[in-house]
Amino acid sequence: DHVACSVGLHCRVEKVNDLLKSESDDTVRVLVYGESGIGKTTVVRGVCRSNGGKFAYYCFLEKVGENLRNHGSRHLIRMLFSKIIGDNDSEFGTEEILRKKGKQLGKSLLVFEDIFDQEQLEYIVKVASDCFSFNSKVIITAEKNCFLKCPEIEIYEVERLTKQESTDLFILKAFNCRNPKIKHLKIITQAVTMAPWVPYTLELIASYFREKSAEHCQRILDEYEKIPNEKKKQVIVQMIFDALSCDQKKMLIHIAYNLIGQEKAIVEDRLHRLFGVWAKDGIDMLLHKSLVKIDEQGQVTMHHLTHNMVKDMVRLI
């Protein structure tokens, strides 16, 4: 329940896997794109899990576009270098040394998340091709497909959920079952019809509805329906944030700023030391409301939309 949504995941993972297959041993590069919240990261992580054991080396780099824009192209070399040698302080890693070490790794699976433009794409392709084994696989994610000048890139657009997938996801997250009560059927139909068919928004709305009466859910939906589509994601996060206790808000803010990527037990311990409360219950509530997740390595994560919105709310407090 607290990991990324698996509804409709298998078929999307298989589409990317089909693109990664090649008759030759050349490096295969796949661009996975789609609107924010549609599940690009979930799909790519599913691809990585399904290919476990097939690669000698695996590397997953987040916020690549932001890091390249803020710190320049050399920062990508440092990021890769630190992953390979396990040293975060890798200021002296050069492309020549990376090339030597990367080739030694053998067949690799490399993921570069959230790039912004054509220039970044071309630079990543160059580094991956120059510095890693020729039969490696490269997956790159972006929100928009504005990269049509690279014919050597296979392209996959992550589809929105179908109506049935959206319904299944909403029922699972809102009622923790697959067969809801009759009194909830109208709510489910209205929510699925009204909300964008993307996992992020549906999960948040469904999580907010948990353990609320049918009448309460109906009132929320009636108000939510009046909100312009472009503001729906922001409003639902704000509603959930406002409903948290003071301690839970503090925990969420501290996680957003300081604890993303830490193991759940470490996060609980640090929050307990910082706020002097039993943090496990607070973390469980944030998980319950889909504000944070636990990844395959047991680390606490947060969708970048939630992350950004929490930081925006802090600026307004």
BELRACOR-V628140 format. One record per pair of residues at least 6 apart in sequence whose ideal C-beta (glycine too) atoms are under 6 Angstrom apart, sorted by the first residue. I is the first residue (numbers start at 1). GAP is how many residues later the second one is. D is the distance in Angstrom with one decimal. If there is no record, write none. Layout:
I_GAP_D, I_GAP_D
This chain:
2_285_4.3, 2_292_5.1, 3_291_5.9, 4_38_4.2, 5_164_6.0, 5_194_4.5, 7_158_5.2, 7_161_5.2, 7_162_4.3, 8_153_5.7, 8_157_4.1, 9_37_5.3, 12_31_4.9, 13_30_6.0, 13_33_4.1, 13_34_5.3, 13_37_5.8, 15_141_5.8, 16_31_4.9, 16_140_5.5, 19_11_4.8, 19_135_4.2, 19_137_5.8, 20_8_5.4, 20_10_6.0, 20_117_5.2, 22_6_4.9, 25_110_4.2, 27_102_5.7, 27_107_5.8, 27_109_5.3, 28_109_5.1, 29_109_4.4, 29_124_5.1, 30_109_5.2, 30_124_4.6, 31_109_5.1, 31_122_5.0, 31_124_5.0, 32_8_5.5, 32_12_5.9, 32_109_4.8, 32_124_5.2, 33_109_4.7, 33_112_4.7, 33_124_5.7, 34_6_5.4, 34_123_5.7, 34_124_3.6, 36_107_5.7, 36_269_5.9, 37_161_4.6, 37_163_3.1, 37_268_5.8, 38_120_5.0, 38_160_4.7, 39_160_4.8, 40_101_4.7, 40_118_5.5, 43_115_5.8, 44_67_5.8, 44_95_5.6, 55_52_5.4, 55_53_5.8, 55_54_4.4, 56_49_5.7, 56_50_3.6, 56_51_5.2, 57_48_4.0, 57_51_4.2, 58_51_4.9, 59_24_5.0, 59_51_5.1, 60_51_4.5, 61_18_5.6, 61_51_5.4, 62_51_4.9, 63_51_5.7, 64_48_4.5, 64_49_5.7, 64_51_5.5, 65_49_5.0, 65_50_4.2, 65_51_3.9, 65_55_5.7, 67_8_5.3, 68_52_5.3, 73_50_5.6, 77_18_5.3, 77_21_5.7, 78_12_5.3, 78_15_5.6, 80_18_5.8, 81_9_4.5, 81_12_3.0, 81_17_5.3, 82_6_5.2, 82_8_4.2, 84_17_5.4, 98_33_4.9, 99_31_5.9, 99_32_4.5, 102_29_4.1, 102_30_4.4, 103_30_6.0, 106_27_5.5, 107_26_5.4, 107_28_5.1, 107_29_5.8, 108_24_5.0, 108_28_4.2, 109_28_5.1, 110_18_5.7, 110_28_4.9, 111_28_4.8, 112_12_5.1, 112_28_4.8, 113_28_4.9, 114_27_6.0, 115_6_5.9, 115_25_5.9, 115_27_5.1, 118_29_5.4, 121_26_5.0, 128_10_4.7, 160_37_4.3, 160_38_6.0, 161_36_4.4, 166_26_4.8, 166_31_4.6, 166_36_5.9, 167_25_5.2, 169_33_5.3, 170_18_5.9, 170_21_5.8, 170_22_5.6, 170_32_5.4, 170_36_4.8, 171_9_5.3, 173_30_5.3, 173_33_3.5, 173_34_5.6, 174_32_3.8, 174_35_4.5, 174_36_5.9, 183_31_4.8, 187_30_4.9, 190_31_5.3, 191_14_5.9, 194_31_5.5, 195_6_5.2, 195_7_5.6, 195_10_5.8, 200_103_5.9, 201_32_5.6, 203_87_4.6, 204_32_4.8, 204_86_5.6, 205_31_5.7, 207_82_4.7, 207_83_4.2, 208_32_5.4, 209_8_4.9, 227_8_5.3, 237_72_4.6, 240_49_5.4, 241_72_5.9, 247_30_5.4, 247_35_5.9, 248_34_5.2, 248_37_5.8, 251_20_5.3, 251_31_4.8, 252_34_5.8, 252_39_6.0, 253_61_5.8, 256_51_5.4, 256_54_4.5, 259_8_4.9, 260_42_5.8, 261_38_5.4, 262_38_5.9, 263_35_5.3, 263_36_5.6, 264_30_5.9, 264_34_5.9, 264_36_5.7, 267_33_4.9, 268_11_4.4, 268_12_5.3, 268_15_5.7, 271_8_3.8, 272_7_4.4, 286_6_4.7, 291_15_5.8, 292_8_5.6, 292_10_5.2, 293_8_4.9, 295_6_5.1
